[in-house]
């Protein structure tokens, strides 16, 4: 602010130099008394900036933009204004520095421990990428689990596919363990957590990162000429459930064996016919 004021004062002074009229030569004047001579000399000493021989033998005068006879109150007010301006500049500088610090923190790369902590708070843990030799996909088993991922809960079984909000620190084909299991159930037993089951876990594989369907947000205020339309597509992660651990599972009889057991009984019932007894003619 002080630099700006100095520049304004210099501009005003340059404009004054262009328009100022030369002061008459003091030798041409013939003061009639010592009082008039004294007044002329004091006036010249107060307002002269250069000597009379500096610019073409003409004297140049300086215009006072501020009076020297200010009151103490006005001086204090001026000092207060300067302090306020300095404070405003400092506050603006602090705001810029804080914004730069936030950007640096966002760009900073998190360590492995920090990533594990954040993922554990969400409710999952990354084990390792899926290999070609891994046989993680199993046939259907009669058991289910209620899992919490972030702020959402899902009821899942072996082989199910779910869409959760995007998981940060996992890639496609990564194997996960979902730790926040709230409930387990099967044909023989049901286990309810308080609120989480510590020994239970659900294994899953990341299949893809995708975007949900577009949602349109429309706002309007009548008689105010206010309309706003925005669109949003939520980022999602597709998970395939591979196994449920922590509950007894009953073995499912194969469908082929059941059919083989049932078919003979049905055929015997349908094909039962009275035996033909030969008759002698």
C-alpha positions as CSV (number, residue, x, y, z in Angstrom):
1,X,0.0,0.0,0.0
2,X,2.9,2.4,0.8
3,X,4.5,1.8,-2.6
4,X,1.1,2.5,-4.3
5,X,0.8,5.8,-2.5
6,X,4.4,6.8,-3.5
7,X,3.6,6.0,-7.2
8,X,0.4,8.1,-7.0
9,X,2.3,11.1,-5.5
10,X,5.0,10.9,-8.2
11,X,2.3,10.8,-11.0
12,X,0.7,13.9,-9.5
13,X,4.1,15.6,-9.3
14,X,4.9,14.9,-12.9
15,X,1.5,16.3,-14.0
16,X,2.3,19.4,-11.9
17,X,5.6,19.9,-13.7
18,X,3.9,19.8,-17.1
19,X,1.4,22.5,-16.1
20,X,3.4,24.8,-13.7
21,X,4.1,28.4,-14.7
22,X,7.6,29.8,-14.1
23,X,8.1,31.9,-11.0
24,X,9.1,35.5,-11.9
25,X,12.7,36.4,-11.4
26,X,13.2,37.7,-7.9
27,X,15.7,40.3,-9.3
28,X,12.9,42.0,-11.3
29,X,11.1,42.6,-8.1
30,X,11.9,45.6,-6.1
31,X,10.7,45.0,-2.5
32,X,9.8,48.2,-0.9
33,X,10.5,47.2,2.6
34,X,12.3,44.5,4.6
35,X,9.0,42.8,5.5
36,X,8.1,42.2,1.9
37,X,11.6,40.9,1.2
38,X,11.4,38.6,4.1
39,X,8.1,37.2,3.0
40,X,9.4,36.6,-0.5
41,X,12.4,34.8,0.7
42,X,10.5,32.6,3.1
43,X,8.0,31.7,0.4
44,X,10.8,30.8,-2.0
45,X,12.5,28.6,0.6
46,X,9.3,26.7,1.5
47,X,8.2,26.0,-2.1
48,X,11.3,25.7,-4.2
49,X,12.5,22.3,-5.0
50,X,15.4,23.0,-7.4
51,X,17.7,26.0,-7.9
52,X,16.8,28.7,-10.4
53,X,19.6,27.7,-12.7
54,X,18.6,24.0,-12.9
55,X,15.9,24.1,-15.6
56,X,16.4,26.8,-18.2
57,X,17.1,29.5,-15.6
58,X,13.5,29.1,-14.3
59,X,12.6,28.1,-10.8
60,X,10.3,25.1,-10.1
61,X,8.0,24.9,-7.1
62,X,6.8,22.0,-5.1
63,X,3.1,21.7,-4.3
64,X,2.3,20.4,-0.8
65,X,-0.3,17.7,-1.0
66,X,-0.6,17.4,2.7
67,X,-0.5,20.1,5.3
68,X,2.3,20.0,7.8
69,X,0.0,21.4,10.6
70,X,-2.0,18.3,11.3
71,X,-3.6,17.5,14.5
72,X,-2.4,14.6,16.6
73,X,-5.7,12.9,16.1
74,X,-5.4,12.8,12.3
75,X,-1.8,11.6,12.6
76,X,-3.0,8.7,14.8
77,X,-5.8,7.9,12.4
78,X,-3.3,7.8,9.5
79,X,-1.0,5.5,11.5
80,X,-4.0,3.2,12.2
81,X,-4.9,3.1,8.5
82,X,-1.4,2.1,7.7
83,X,-1.5,-0.6,10.3
84,X,-4.8,-1.9,8.9
85,X,-3.3,-2.0,5.4
86,X,-0.3,-3.9,6.7
87,X,-2.6,-6.3,8.6
88,X,-4.7,-6.9,5.5
89,X,-1.5,-7.7,3.5
90,X,-0.3,-10.1,6.1
91,X,-3.7,-11.8,6.3
92,X,-3.7,-12.2,2.5
93,X,-0.2,-13.7,2.6
94,X,-1.3,-16.1,5.4
95,X,-4.3,-17.3,3.3
96,X,-2.1,-17.9,0.3
97,X,0.5,-19.8,2.4
98,X,-2.3,-21.9,4.0
99,X,-3.7,-22.8,0.6
100,X,-0.2,-23.8,-0.7
101,X,0.3,-26.0,2.4
102,X,-3.1,-27.7,1.8
103,X,-2.1,-28.4,-1.9
104,X,1.2,-29.8,-0.8
105,X,-0.5,-32.1,1.8
106,X,-2.9,-33.4,-0.9
107,X,0.0,-34.1,-3.3
108,X,2.1,-35.8,-0.6
109,X,2.3,-39.5,-1.0
110,X,1.0,-41.5,1.9
111,X,3.2,-44.3,3.4
112,X,2.1,-47.9,3.4
113,X,1.1,-47.8,7.1
114,X,-1.2,-44.8,6.5
115,X,-2.8,-46.6,3.6
116,X,-3.4,-49.7,5.7
117,X,-5.0,-47.6,8.5
118,X,-7.4,-45.8,6.1
119,X,-8.4,-49.1,4.4
120,X,-8.9,-50.7,7.8
121,X,-11.3,-47.8,8.8
122,X,-13.3,-48.4,5.6
123,X,-13.4,-52.1,6.2
124,X,-11.0,-54.0,3.9
125,X,-7.4,-55.1,3.6
126,X,-5.4,-55.7,0.4
127,X,-3.6,-59.1,0.4
128,X,-1.9,-59.4,-3.0
129,X,-2.7,-59.4,-6.7
130,X,-4.4,-62.4,-8.1
131,X,-2.2,-64.9,-9.9
132,X,-3.0,-67.2,-12.7
133,X,-2.3,-70.3,-10.6
134,X,-4.7,-69.2,-7.8
135,X,-8.0,-71.1,-7.6
136,X,-10.0,-68.7,-5.5
137,X,-13.4,-69.2,-7.1
138,X,-15.4,-72.0,-5.5
139,X,-18.9,-73.5,-6.1
140,X,-21.9,-72.1,-4.3
141,X,-22.1,-72.9,-0.5
142,X,-25.2,-72.5,1.6
143,X,-24.0,-69.6,3.8
144,X,-24.3,-65.8,3.9
145,X,-22.7,-62.9,5.6
146,X,-23.6,-59.2,6.3
147,X,-20.6,-57.0,5.5
148,X,-20.0,-53.3,6.1
149,X,-17.9,-51.4,3.6
150,X,-17.6,-47.7,4.5
151,X,-21.1,-46.6,5.4
152,X,-23.0,-49.3,3.4
153,X,-24.0,-52.9,4.4
154,X,-24.3,-55.8,2.0
155,X,-25.7,-59.3,2.4
156,X,-23.4,-61.6,0.3
157,X,-22.9,-65.2,-0.4
158,X,-20.2,-67.2,-2.2
159,X,-20.0,-66.1,-5.9
160,X,-22.1,-62.9,-5.5
161,X,-21.1,-59.6,-7.1
162,X,-21.5,-56.2,-5.3
163,X,-20.8,-52.6,-6.2
164,X,-19.3,-50.5,-3.4
165,X,-18.1,-46.9,-3.4
166,X,-14.6,-46.7,-4.9
167,X,-11.9,-48.3,-2.8
168,X,-8.8,-46.0,-2.9
169,X,-5.8,-48.2,-2.5
170,X,-6.6,-51.3,-4.5
171,X,-6.3,-52.2,-8.2
172,X,-8.1,-54.6,-10.5
173,X,-7.4,-58.3,-9.8
174,X,-6.4,-57.6,-6.2
175,X,-7.4,-60.0,-3.5
176,X,-9.2,-58.4,-0.5
177,X,-10.3,-59.4,3.0
178,X,-13.5,-57.7,4.2
179,X,-13.0,-57.4,8.0
180,X,-16.2,-55.8,9.2
181,X,-18.5,-58.8,9.3
182,X,-21.7,-58.0,11.2
183,X,-23.5,-61.4,10.8
184,X,-23.1,-64.9,9.6
185,X,-25.8,-67.4,8.8
186,X,-26.2,-71.0,7.4
187,X,-28.8,-73.8,7.6
188,X,-27.5,-75.0,10.9
189,X,-26.5,-71.8,12.8
190,X,-26.6,-68.0,12.9
191,X,-23.9,-65.8,14.5
192,X,-24.6,-62.1,15.3
193,X,-21.7,-59.7,16.1
194,X,-21.6,-57.0,18.8
195,X,-21.2,-55.2,16.5
196,X,-18.4,-57.1,14.6
197,X,-17.4,-60.7,14.6
198,X,-13.6,-60.8,15.2
199,X,-13.0,-64.3,13.8
200,X,-15.1,-63.9,10.7
201,X,-13.9,-62.7,7.3
202,X,-15.1,-62.5,3.7
203,X,-12.7,-62.9,0.8
204,X,-13.3,-61.0,-2.4
205,X,-11.5,-60.0,-5.7
206,X,-11.6,-56.6,-7.4
207,X,-13.0,-57.0,-10.8
208,X,-13.3,-53.4,-12.1
209,X,-13.5,-49.7,-11.2
210,X,-16.5,-48.1,-12.9
211,X,-18.9,-45.2,-12.9
212,X,-22.5,-45.3,-11.9
213,X,-25.3,-43.9,-14.0
214,X,-25.5,-40.1,-14.2
215,X,-27.7,-38.4,-11.7
216,X,-29.0,-34.9,-12.6
217,X,-29.3,-32.3,-9.8
218,X,-31.7,-29.4,-10.8
219,X,-32.3,-26.4,-8.6
220,X,-34.8,-23.7,-9.1
221,X,-36.2,-20.6,-7.3
222,X,-39.3,-19.3,-8.8
223,X,-39.6,-15.7,-9.7
224,X,-35.9,-15.2,-9.1
225,X,-34.5,-16.3,-12.5
226,X,-32.5,-18.9,-10.8
227,X,-31.9,-22.3,-12.4
228,X,-28.9,-24.6,-11.9
229,X,-28.4,-28.0,-13.5
230,X,-25.5,-30.3,-12.5
231,X,-24.7,-33.9,-13.2
232,X,-22.9,-36.5,-11.0
233,X,-21.5,-40.0,-11.7
234,X,-20.5,-41.9,-8.6
235,X,-17.2,-43.9,-8.7
236,X,-17.8,-47.6,-7.9
237,X,-15.7,-50.7,-7.4
238,X,-17.0,-54.1,-8.5
239,X,-16.2,-56.9,-6.0
240,X,-16.7,-60.7,-6.5
241,X,-17.1,-62.7,-3.3
242,X,-15.0,-65.8,-3.3
243,X,-15.3,-67.3,0.2
244,X,-16.9,-66.8,3.7
245,X,-14.8,-67.8,6.7
246,X,-16.0,-68.3,10.3
247,X,-19.1,-70.5,10.1
248,X,-19.9,-74.2,9.6
249,X,-21.2,-75.0,6.1
250,X,-23.3,-78.0,5.3
251,X,-22.3,-79.9,2.2
252,X,-24.6,-79.6,-0.7
253,X,-25.5,-82.9,-2.4
254,X,-24.8,-82.9,-6.0
255,X,-27.8,-82.5,-8.3
256,X,-26.8,-85.4,-10.5
257,X,-26.8,-87.8,-7.6
258,X,-30.2,-86.6,-6.5
259,X,-31.6,-87.2,-10.0
260,X,-30.1,-90.7,-10.2
261,X,-31.7,-91.6,-6.9
262,X,-35.1,-90.2,-7.8
263,X,-35.3,-91.5,-11.4
264,X,-35.5,-95.3,-10.5
265,X,-38.3,-94.8,-8.0
266,X,-40.3,-92.8,-10.5
267,X,-39.7,-95.3,-13.3
268,X,-40.6,-98.3,-11.1
269,X,-43.9,-96.6,-10.1
270,X,-44.8,-95.7,-13.7
271,X,-43.6,-98.9,-15.3
272,X,-45.3,-101.3,-12.9
273,X,-47.6,-103.4,-15.2
274,X,-49.5,-106.6,-14.5
275,X,-47.5,-109.6,-15.6
276,X,-49.0,-111.5,-18.5
277,X,-49.7,-115.2,-17.7
278,X,-49.7,-117.5,-20.7
279,X,-52.9,-119.4,-21.2
280,X,-53.1,-122.8,-22.8
281,X,-55.5,-123.0,-25.6
